[in-house]
Structure formats: structure tokens, C-alpha cells
Amino acid sequence: MQIENHHDNLVLDFFIGIGVFFKGIAVSFIRGIKNFFVTFCKRFMDGGFPVKMSHLIMGFGNFYYKQIIKGFIYLVFQAGFIAFMVLCPRVNDTPFGYKALVNFTTLGTNPGDILSKADNSMLMMLFGVVTMGIIVLFFLLYLGSLNSAYKAECDKRKNGRALTFGEDIKLLMDNNFHVTLLTPTFIGVSVFTIMPTVFMIFIAFTNFDSMHQGEILLDWVGFENIAALFTRSGEIGQRFLPVLGWTLTWTVFATFTCYFGGIFLGIMINMKGVRFKVLWRTIFILTIAMPQFVSLLAVRALLGELGPFNILLMNLGITSEPISFLANSDNVLRTRITIILTNFWIGVPYTLLMTTGILMNIPGDLYEAARIDGAGKFKILVKITMPYIIFVTTPYLISSFVGNFNSFNVIYLLTGGGPRAPGGYVAGTTDLLVTWLYKLSIDEREYNLGAVIGIMTFICTSVITLITYRRSKAYKEEDAFQ
């Protein structure tokens, strides 16, 4: 009971932090919208006739200022977008364009019969998301055409002519080379990351569960699935806070044990007078030389009821019967401690290697000056070594925190989420949000609930990453140790 209360308090503090964070996001968003409209209106008012006409016909300003190729490219994109939206090309009898937006609002109305094929709700949702993504990309291209026309007009006023297409290409290879490199990345992230994420988010607002599979039409249910998280009704309501509490607890212990444990080992091995430094490093590195899933399965076999560790305990007379350390244990605390220790054994070499590299690059003059001023070993450690290591490794610490929050392999391969929670719930007592999401989606086919858990996981990791990094010295004082 005390563990659950601790989890509830941890979760409450966490959600308060999320609220403060999103308040700041909302303020910044409103300010950004305001600045956008101010800039948009100012450009329209300050621009001449070609710029104003570019608001209706993309590339008009470029044509006017003799940028024929660039104007033609913008015009082709505008014509193609209009044709796409109006003609509504079809794939598997499901349309894109404006019809995809109409279908997105209903997710289909025809259940199908002998004479007609049923509407495919999933395709309608997917094509609706793709169409909205194309609209957003076109809007960004539209803003780019306005900026291009306005820049051509400014160049004409200042230099007597606008840049030629060849000069624009040279700029993309020189001063604007970052645009050349980042544009394919932006498109790839939009297609393969943002749009699938948006699609998953929309699933959370439908009734796409185990009872609605195959050709059955889906319906929008609003915030019903998300509200179930906080109503304490059903499995997702009963298990969400305990699972989130254990996820945060696990993340804190798994991150800081490996982080500070690796720093401690790195400092100990690199101390003057320690012999066989290469040997000690090699021993720890062997842990990560082997694939992680092999190491985890080996640990599960070693700690099993019939494994070598239990046999050794019984042969030494320490126990009279096997002890369950993992999924079959009747002591949840023992299982959780076992998982954290196993993760420490697997994860500490990464920090050890990083610490070793950092210690070798700390200027020796700092230590020499500290010794001359009378600083002892402990004071040097606290005032020089640790601040330097933490400053350099803060981004790694944050990424480790997020990685442990989504640590699927360790939990799934060691315990599979067990021991089971009272009441026969899908989420066991060691399940993290990510393993619970997997079970709901793959095993139970409760895709809408899995999407809700995915949204919460995304919110938690993004909030943690942004808040901790922006408050760290590595962000505020990035030039301090240069």
C-alpha cells in the first residue's frame, strides 16, 4: 500500500509539472500565431502588385522579376495541388483529396452487402491523414513562394535585379547549404514519423478495439478512451496510475544507478596507482560486447527456479527451496530490485566508457592549480571532476532517461511484465507503459487503448526531455568549458 501511495504522489507531481509545461507551450503558441499574422499582413501591405498577386497565383512575383524557372516550379505545385484536391484520385476505391476529408469525418457509412463493398474505415482515416499532411506541406510551400516573391522584389529595389536561378542554386550549395541538407530530412521525418504518429493519435479517438476488426465500420468516440484513464473504471483506469508510477520509479533508478555507477567505476579505474586498467575496462565492456537480448535471456535462465543460482543456494544450505526472482515471484519488490540490478549490470559499461574518455580530456592544469591552492582529493572530485563530467554528459543523461522510460527489452525479456497483478489484468506489476502498450495492441488487439497509452508515453518523454534539457547547464552555459 505504501508503494502504491508513493507511486500516486509521484504521478501527481509529474502531472503538475506537465500542466505547467503545457501552459508555457500554449503561451508560446499563441504568441507565435500572433507574430505570424503580423508578419503575413505586413508583407502583404509592404509588397507591390507582383507580391500581392503571388497570394493568388504562386510564382507570379517570380515570373514578374524574371525568375522564370522558380516561378514555373511554384505554379506547377499549385496546379498539382488543386488537381489533387478536386479530382480526388482513388486507391482501393478510397479517394484522396476533398472527398478524403469528408470520409475522415464519418469513417464510412456503408457496411456493405452482396451488391456493394463495405467502406474501409482504416483506409479512410489513413487517406484523410495523408491528405491533411499534403495540405500542410503545400501551405508551407505557399509561404515559401510568398517569401520568394517578396525577396525578389527587395533585391530588385536594392540591386536593380533579382537573383537568377543559377545564383539561387549556388546559394543552396554555399550560404544556404543547411536548407539543402535539412529539406530531405524534414520531408522524411514528416512522412515516416509525424504522419504515422498523427494516425496513431487519431486511433485513440475511435472504437478500434477487439470487437471492431476486419470489415466492421469504426466510429469516433471523442475523448471517451482518454477519460477512461482517470475514471478508475475498466482495466485502463485501474492500472494506468500504478503502471505510470512504476514506470517513473523504474526510470529514475535505472538511469541514475547506471549513470553514477559508471562514473564511480570510471573514476576508480582511472585513479593513479590502479594497475591493469585495460583489463578492468575489458571485463566491464564484455557485458555490452554481447547482444543485449542474449544477456537478458541468460540472466533469466540463471535466476530461474531451476537455474544455476538457485541450485547453488540450495547446495550451500542457504535456502531449502528455489526462490522466484522474476515473473513467478510472490514478492513484487524482490522482482523489481532484481530487474534494476540486472539493468545496472548491462547498462553501466556505457557510462564507464564515456567517463573514461572525459577524464582523459580534463586539462591537467585544473588539477595542478587546485592542489597548489590546497584542495584535497575529495574537494577536487566535487569541485572539478564531477561538474565537468556532468556538464559534458547531461545530453546523454537525458537520452538515457528517455530510453529507460521506453525500456522494452529489459522488462519483456526478463519478466514479461509479471508477476501478475491482482484481478487478472493484462498489465502486470512490472509492466512499463511501453510493454503494456505492446500487450494491448498485439496480444489483446485493443488498438484504441494502445494508442491512448502511446499518447501518454509520448507526452511524458517529450516533457521530460524538453524540461530537463532546457534547465541544464549544458544548454544554458554551452560555452563554459570551451
C-alpha positions as CSV (number, residue, x, y, z in Angstrom):
1,M,0.0,0.0,0.0
2,Q,2.9,2.4,0.8
3,I,4.5,1.7,-2.5
4,E,1.2,2.4,-4.4
5,N,0.7,5.7,-2.4
6,H,4.3,6.7,-3.2
7,H,3.6,6.0,-6.9
8,D,0.4,8.1,-6.7
9,N,2.3,11.0,-5.2
10,L,5.0,10.7,-7.8
11,V,2.4,10.7,-10.6
12,L,0.6,13.7,-9.1
13,D,3.8,15.8,-9.0
14,F,4.5,14.6,-12.5
15,F,1.1,15.8,-13.9
16,I,1.5,19.1,-12.1
17,G,4.8,19.5,-14.0
18,I,3.1,18.6,-17.3
19,G,0.4,21.2,-16.6
20,V,3.0,24.0,-16.1
21,F,4.9,22.8,-19.2
22,F,1.8,22.9,-21.4
23,K,0.8,26.3,-20.1
24,G,4.1,27.6,-21.3
25,I,3.7,25.8,-24.6
26,A,0.2,27.4,-25.1
27,V,1.5,30.9,-24.4
28,S,4.4,30.4,-26.9
29,F,1.9,29.0,-29.5
30,I,-0.4,32.0,-29.2
31,R,2.5,34.4,-29.4
32,G,3.8,32.6,-32.5
33,I,0.4,32.7,-34.2
34,K,0.2,36.4,-33.5
35,N,3.6,37.1,-34.9
36,F,2.8,35.0,-38.0
37,F,-0.3,37.1,-38.8
38,V,1.5,40.3,-38.1
39,T,4.3,39.3,-40.5
40,F,1.9,38.0,-43.1
41,C,-0.2,41.2,-43.1
42,K,2.9,43.4,-43.1
43,R,4.4,41.6,-46.1
44,F,1.1,41.9,-48.0
45,M,0.8,45.7,-47.2
46,D,4.5,46.5,-48.0
47,G,4.7,44.3,-51.1
48,G,4.0,45.7,-54.6
49,F,1.5,44.4,-57.1
50,P,3.6,41.2,-58.0
51,V,3.8,40.2,-54.4
52,K,0.1,40.8,-53.8
53,M,-0.8,38.7,-56.9
54,S,1.5,35.9,-55.6
55,H,-1.0,35.4,-52.8
56,L,-3.4,34.2,-55.5
57,I,-1.1,32.7,-58.1
58,M,2.0,31.1,-56.8
59,G,5.1,32.1,-58.7
60,F,3.6,35.3,-60.2
61,G,6.1,37.5,-58.5
62,N,9.0,35.3,-59.7
63,F,7.7,35.5,-63.3
64,Y,7.4,39.2,-63.0
65,Y,11.0,39.6,-61.8
66,K,12.4,37.3,-64.5
67,Q,12.8,34.2,-62.2
68,I,11.1,32.0,-64.8
69,I,12.2,28.6,-63.6
70,K,11.4,29.2,-60.0
71,G,8.0,30.7,-60.9
72,F,7.2,27.7,-63.1
73,I,8.1,25.3,-60.2
74,Y,5.8,27.1,-57.8
75,L,3.0,27.3,-60.4
76,V,3.3,23.5,-61.2
77,F,3.0,22.7,-57.5
78,Q,-0.1,24.9,-57.2
79,A,-1.8,23.3,-60.2
80,G,-0.9,19.8,-59.0
81,F,-2.3,20.5,-55.5
82,I,-5.6,21.9,-57.0
83,A,-5.9,18.8,-59.3
84,F,-5.2,16.5,-56.3
85,M,-7.9,18.1,-54.2
86,V,-10.5,18.4,-56.9
87,L,-10.0,15.2,-59.0
88,C,-9.6,13.0,-55.8
89,P,-7.5,10.1,-57.2
90,R,-8.6,6.7,-55.8
91,V,-6.6,3.8,-54.3
92,N,-8.6,0.6,-53.5
93,D,-11.8,2.5,-54.2
94,T,-10.9,5.0,-51.4
95,P,-10.5,8.6,-52.6
96,F,-7.9,11.3,-51.7
97,G,-8.5,15.0,-52.0
98,Y,-11.5,16.8,-50.5
99,K,-13.5,13.5,-50.5
100,A,-10.9,12.0,-48.2
101,L,-11.6,14.9,-45.7
102,V,-15.3,14.2,-45.9
103,N,-14.8,10.5,-45.4
104,F,-12.4,11.2,-42.5
105,T,-15.3,12.9,-40.6
106,T,-17.6,9.9,-40.9
107,L,-15.1,6.9,-41.2
108,G,-17.5,5.4,-43.7
109,T,-21.3,4.8,-43.7
110,N,-21.7,1.8,-46.0
111,P,-21.5,-1.5,-44.0
112,G,-21.5,-3.5,-47.3
113,D,-23.8,-6.1,-48.8
114,I,-24.0,-8.5,-51.7
115,L,-24.1,-5.7,-54.3
116,S,-21.7,-3.2,-52.7
117,K,-18.4,-3.3,-51.0
118,A,-18.1,-2.1,-47.4
119,D,-16.3,1.1,-46.6
120,N,-12.9,0.7,-45.2
121,S,-12.7,2.9,-42.1
122,M,-8.9,2.4,-41.6
123,L,-8.1,3.4,-45.2
124,M,-10.5,6.4,-44.9
125,M,-8.7,7.5,-41.8
126,L,-5.2,6.9,-43.3
127,F,-6.1,8.8,-46.6
128,G,-7.6,11.6,-44.6
129,V,-4.3,12.0,-42.6
130,V,-2.2,11.8,-45.7
131,T,-4.4,14.5,-47.4
132,M,-4.1,16.7,-44.3
133,G,-0.3,16.2,-44.4
134,I,-0.2,17.2,-48.1
135,I,-2.3,20.3,-47.3
136,V,0.2,21.3,-44.5
137,L,3.2,20.8,-46.8
138,F,1.5,22.8,-49.6
139,F,0.8,25.6,-47.1
140,L,4.5,25.7,-46.2
141,L,5.4,25.8,-49.9
142,Y,2.8,28.6,-50.4
143,L,4.5,30.6,-47.6
144,G,7.8,29.9,-49.3
145,S,6.5,31.3,-52.6
146,L,5.4,34.5,-50.9
147,N,8.8,34.9,-49.2
148,S,10.5,34.3,-52.6
149,A,8.4,36.9,-54.4
150,Y,8.9,39.4,-51.6
151,K,12.7,38.7,-51.6
152,A,12.8,39.1,-55.4
153,E,11.1,42.5,-55.1
154,C,13.5,43.6,-52.3
155,D,16.5,42.5,-54.4
156,K,15.1,44.4,-57.4
157,R,14.8,47.6,-55.3
158,K,18.3,47.2,-53.8
159,N,20.4,45.7,-56.5
160,G,18.4,46.5,-59.6
161,R,17.6,42.8,-60.4
162,A,16.5,39.6,-58.7
163,L,18.8,36.6,-58.3
164,T,18.9,34.2,-61.2
165,F,18.0,30.5,-60.8
166,G,21.7,29.6,-61.1
167,E,22.6,32.1,-58.3
168,D,19.9,30.5,-56.1
169,I,21.4,27.1,-56.7
170,K,24.9,28.4,-55.8
171,L,23.4,29.8,-52.5
172,L,21.9,26.5,-51.7
173,M,25.4,25.0,-52.1
174,D,27.0,27.7,-50.0
175,N,25.3,30.1,-47.6
176,N,22.0,28.1,-47.6
177,F,23.6,24.7,-47.6
178,H,21.8,23.9,-44.4
179,V,18.5,24.2,-46.2
180,T,19.7,21.7,-48.9
181,L,20.6,19.2,-46.2
182,L,17.6,19.7,-43.9
183,T,14.9,19.6,-46.5
184,P,15.1,15.9,-47.3
185,T,15.3,15.2,-43.6
186,F,12.3,17.3,-42.9
187,I,10.3,15.5,-45.6
188,G,11.4,12.1,-44.4
189,V,10.5,12.9,-40.8
190,S,7.1,14.2,-41.9
191,V,6.3,11.1,-43.9
192,F,7.8,8.4,-41.7
193,T,7.5,9.9,-38.2
194,I,5.0,12.7,-37.9
195,M,2.2,11.3,-40.1
196,P,2.2,7.8,-38.5
197,T,2.2,9.5,-35.1
198,V,-0.8,11.6,-36.1
199,F,-2.5,8.5,-37.4
200,M,-1.9,6.7,-34.1
201,I,-3.3,9.7,-32.2
202,F,-6.5,9.7,-34.2
203,I,-7.0,5.9,-33.4
204,A,-7.2,6.9,-29.8
205,F,-10.4,8.7,-30.5
206,T,-12.1,5.7,-32.2
207,N,-13.7,2.4,-31.1
208,F,-11.0,0.4,-32.9
209,D,-10.8,-2.5,-30.4
210,S,-11.0,-6.3,-30.4
211,M,-14.8,-6.1,-31.1
212,H,-14.3,-3.9,-34.2
213,Q,-12.0,-5.7,-36.6
214,G,-12.0,-6.6,-40.2
215,E,-14.7,-5.1,-42.3
216,I,-16.6,-3.5,-39.4
217,L,-17.0,0.2,-39.6
218,L,-15.4,2.4,-37.0
219,D,-16.9,5.4,-35.2
220,W,-15.4,8.4,-33.5
221,V,-15.9,8.2,-29.7
222,G,-14.3,11.6,-28.8
223,F,-12.4,11.6,-25.5
224,E,-14.1,8.5,-24.1
225,N,-10.9,6.4,-24.3
226,I,-8.7,9.1,-22.7
227,A,-11.3,9.8,-20.0
228,A,-11.2,6.1,-19.1
229,L,-7.6,6.7,-17.9
230,F,-8.8,8.8,-15.0
231,T,-12.2,7.3,-14.1
232,R,-10.8,4.2,-12.4
233,S,-13.3,2.1,-14.4
234,G,-12.1,-0.9,-16.5
235,E,-8.5,-2.1,-16.8
236,I,-7.0,1.0,-18.3
237,G,-8.5,3.1,-15.5
238,Q,-7.5,0.7,-12.7
239,R,-4.0,0.0,-13.9
240,F,-2.8,3.3,-15.5
241,L,-1.6,5.2,-12.4
242,P,0.2,2.1,-10.9
243,V,1.9,1.4,-14.2
244,L,2.8,5.0,-14.7
245,G,4.1,5.2,-11.1
246,W,6.3,2.1,-11.6
247,T,7.5,3.4,-15.0
248,L,8.7,6.7,-13.4
249,T,10.2,4.8,-10.4
250,W,12.0,2.3,-12.7
251,T,13.2,5.2,-15.0
252,V,14.7,7.1,-12.1
253,F,16.5,4.1,-10.6
254,A,17.6,2.6,-13.9
255,T,19.0,5.9,-15.1
256,F,20.8,7.1,-12.1
257,T,22.3,3.7,-10.9
258,C,23.9,3.2,-14.3
259,Y,24.9,6.9,-14.6
260,F,26.5,7.4,-11.3
261,G,27.7,3.8,-11.1
262,G,29.5,4.2,-14.4
263,I,31.1,7.5,-13.2
264,F,32.2,5.9,-10.0
265,L,33.8,2.9,-11.8
266,G,35.4,5.2,-14.4
267,I,37.0,7.4,-11.7
268,M,38.2,4.3,-9.7
269,I,39.8,2.6,-12.7
270,N,41.4,5.8,-13.9
271,M,43.0,6.7,-10.5
272,K,46.7,6.8,-10.4
273,G,48.2,3.6,-8.8
274,V,45.5,1.3,-10.2
275,R,47.1,-1.5,-12.1
276,F,45.7,-3.4,-15.1
277,K,43.4,-0.6,-16.2
278,V,42.8,-2.2,-19.6
279,L,41.9,-5.5,-18.0
280,W,39.3,-3.9,-15.7
281,R,37.7,-1.9,-18.6
282,T,37.7,-5.1,-20.8
283,I,35.8,-7.0,-18.1
284,F,33.0,-4.5,-18.0
285,I,33.0,-4.0,-21.8
286,L,32.3,-7.7,-22.3
287,T,28.8,-7.0,-21.0
288,I,28.0,-4.8,-24.0
289,A,30.0,-6.8,-26.5
290,M,27.3,-9.4,-26.4
291,P,23.8,-8.6,-27.8
292,Q,21.5,-7.3,-25.0
293,F,18.7,-9.8,-25.6
294,V,21.2,-12.6,-25.2
295,S,22.5,-11.2,-21.9
296,L,18.9,-10.8,-20.7
297,L,17.8,-14.3,-21.6
298,A,21.0,-15.6,-20.0
299,V,20.1,-13.8,-16.7
300,R,16.6,-15.1,-16.9
301,A,17.9,-18.7,-17.2
302,L,20.5,-18.2,-14.4
303,L,17.8,-16.8,-12.0
304,G,15.1,-19.3,-12.9
305,E,13.6,-21.6,-10.3
306,L,15.7,-24.5,-11.7
307,G,18.6,-22.3,-12.7
308,P,22.2,-22.5,-11.5
309,F,21.8,-19.6,-9.0
310,N,19.0,-21.4,-7.1
311,I,20.8,-24.7,-7.2
312,L,23.9,-23.1,-5.7
313,L,21.9,-21.5,-2.9
314,M,20.3,-24.9,-2.1
315,N,23.6,-26.8,-2.2
316,L,25.1,-24.2,0.2
317,G,22.2,-24.7,2.5
318,I,21.2,-21.1,2.3
319,T,17.7,-22.0,1.1
320,S,15.7,-25.2,1.3
321,E,13.6,-24.5,-1.9
322,P,14.0,-22.4,-5.0
323,I,13.4,-18.7,-4.8
324,S,11.5,-17.0,-7.6
325,F,13.3,-13.8,-8.6
326,L,11.3,-12.9,-11.7
327,A,7.9,-13.4,-13.2
328,N,6.7,-16.1,-10.8
329,S,7.8,-14.4,-7.7
330,D,5.3,-13.7,-4.9
331,N,7.3,-10.7,-3.8
332,V,6.9,-7.8,-6.2
333,L,9.6,-5.7,-4.5
334,R,12.2,-8.6,-5.0
335,T,11.4,-8.8,-8.7
336,R,11.7,-5.1,-9.2
337,I,15.0,-4.9,-7.4
338,T,16.3,-7.9,-9.5
339,I,15.3,-6.1,-12.7
340,I,17.1,-2.9,-11.6
341,L,20.3,-4.7,-10.6
342,T,20.2,-6.6,-13.9
343,N,19.8,-3.4,-15.9
344,F,22.7,-1.9,-13.9
345,W,25.0,-4.8,-14.9
346,I,24.0,-4.3,-18.6
347,G,23.9,-0.5,-18.7
348,V,26.8,0.6,-16.5
349,P,29.6,0.0,-19.1
350,Y,28.3,2.7,-21.4
351,T,28.7,5.4,-18.8
352,L,32.1,3.8,-17.8
353,L,33.4,4.2,-21.3
354,M,32.1,7.8,-21.6
355,T,33.5,8.8,-18.3
356,T,36.9,7.3,-19.2
357,G,37.1,9.4,-22.3
358,I,36.0,12.6,-20.5
359,L,38.6,12.0,-17.7
360,M,41.4,11.7,-20.2
361,N,40.5,15.1,-21.7
362,I,40.1,17.2,-18.5
363,P,43.0,19.7,-18.5
364,G,45.7,18.7,-16.0
365,D,46.3,22.4,-15.2
366,L,43.0,22.4,-13.4
367,Y,44.1,19.7,-11.0
368,E,47.5,21.2,-10.6
369,A,46.1,24.6,-9.7
370,A,43.7,23.1,-7.2
371,R,46.5,21.2,-5.5
372,I,48.6,24.3,-5.2
373,D,45.6,26.1,-3.6
374,G,45.5,23.3,-1.0
375,A,42.5,21.3,-2.3
376,G,42.3,17.7,-1.2
377,K,41.2,14.7,-3.3
378,F,37.6,14.9,-2.2
379,K,37.3,18.6,-2.9
380,I,38.9,18.2,-6.4
381,L,36.4,15.4,-7.1
382,V,33.4,17.5,-6.0
383,K,34.5,20.9,-7.5
384,I,36.3,19.8,-10.7
385,T,35.8,16.2,-11.8
386,M,32.1,15.7,-11.2
387,P,30.9,19.1,-12.5
388,Y,33.0,18.6,-15.7
389,I,31.6,15.1,-16.2
390,I,28.0,16.0,-15.5
391,F,28.3,19.1,-17.8
392,V,29.5,17.1,-20.7
393,T,27.2,14.1,-20.2
394,T,23.9,15.9,-19.5
395,P,22.5,15.2,-23.0
396,Y,23.5,11.6,-22.6
397,L,21.8,11.5,-19.2
398,I,18.6,12.9,-20.7
399,S,18.6,10.4,-23.6
400,S,19.2,7.6,-21.1
401,F,16.3,8.7,-19.0
402,V,14.0,8.7,-22.1
403,G,15.5,5.4,-23.2
404,N,14.8,3.7,-19.8
405,F,11.3,5.2,-19.8
406,N,10.7,3.1,-23.0
407,S,12.9,0.2,-22.0
408,F,11.0,-2.6,-23.7
409,N,13.7,-5.3,-23.9
410,V,14.7,-5.5,-20.2
411,I,11.1,-5.9,-18.9
412,Y,9.7,-8.0,-21.6
413,L,12.6,-10.5,-21.8
414,L,13.1,-10.8,-18.0
415,T,9.6,-10.9,-16.6
416,G,7.2,-10.3,-19.5
417,G,5.5,-7.8,-17.1
418,G,5.0,-10.3,-14.3
419,P,4.2,-11.1,-11.6
420,R,0.6,-10.7,-12.5
421,A,-1.4,-8.0,-10.8
422,P,-4.4,-9.0,-8.6
423,G,-7.6,-9.1,-10.7
424,G,-6.2,-10.8,-13.8
425,Y,-5.2,-7.5,-15.6
426,V,-3.2,-7.5,-18.8
427,A,-0.7,-5.1,-17.2
428,G,1.5,-6.9,-14.7
429,T,3.2,-5.5,-11.7
430,T,6.5,-4.8,-13.6
431,D,5.0,-3.7,-16.9
432,L,6.0,-0.3,-18.1
433,L,3.8,1.9,-20.3
434,V,5.6,0.6,-23.4
435,T,5.2,-3.1,-22.6
436,W,1.6,-2.5,-21.6
437,L,1.0,-0.8,-25.0
438,Y,2.5,-3.8,-26.7
439,K,0.2,-6.2,-24.9
440,L,-2.9,-4.1,-25.6
441,S,-2.1,-3.7,-29.2
442,I,-0.5,-7.0,-30.3
443,D,-1.9,-9.5,-27.8
444,E,-5.4,-8.0,-27.0
445,R,-5.9,-6.1,-30.2
446,E,-7.2,-3.1,-28.2
447,Y,-5.7,-0.7,-30.6
448,N,-7.6,2.4,-29.3
449,L,-6.4,1.8,-25.8
450,G,-2.9,1.1,-27.0
451,A,-3.0,4.4,-28.9
452,V,-4.0,6.2,-25.7
453,I,-1.1,4.7,-23.8
454,G,1.2,5.7,-26.8
455,I,0.0,9.3,-26.5
456,M,0.7,9.3,-22.8
457,T,4.2,7.8,-23.4
458,F,4.9,10.5,-26.0
459,I,3.8,13.3,-23.7
460,C,5.8,12.0,-20.8
461,T,9.0,11.5,-22.7
462,S,8.8,14.8,-24.6
463,V,8.0,16.8,-21.5
464,I,10.9,15.2,-19.6
465,T,13.3,15.8,-22.4
466,L,12.4,19.4,-23.0
467,I,12.2,20.5,-19.4
468,T,15.4,18.8,-18.2
469,Y,17.5,19.8,-21.1
470,R,16.4,23.5,-21.2
471,R,17.1,23.7,-17.4
472,S,20.5,22.1,-17.6
473,K,23.8,23.9,-17.6
474,A,24.8,22.1,-20.8
475,Y,22.0,24.1,-22.5
476,K,22.4,27.4,-20.6
477,E,26.2,27.5,-20.5
478,E,27.3,25.6,-23.6
479,D,30.5,27.6,-23.9
480,A,31.5,27.3,-20.3
481,F,34.2,24.6,-20.8
482,Q,35.4,25.6,-24.2
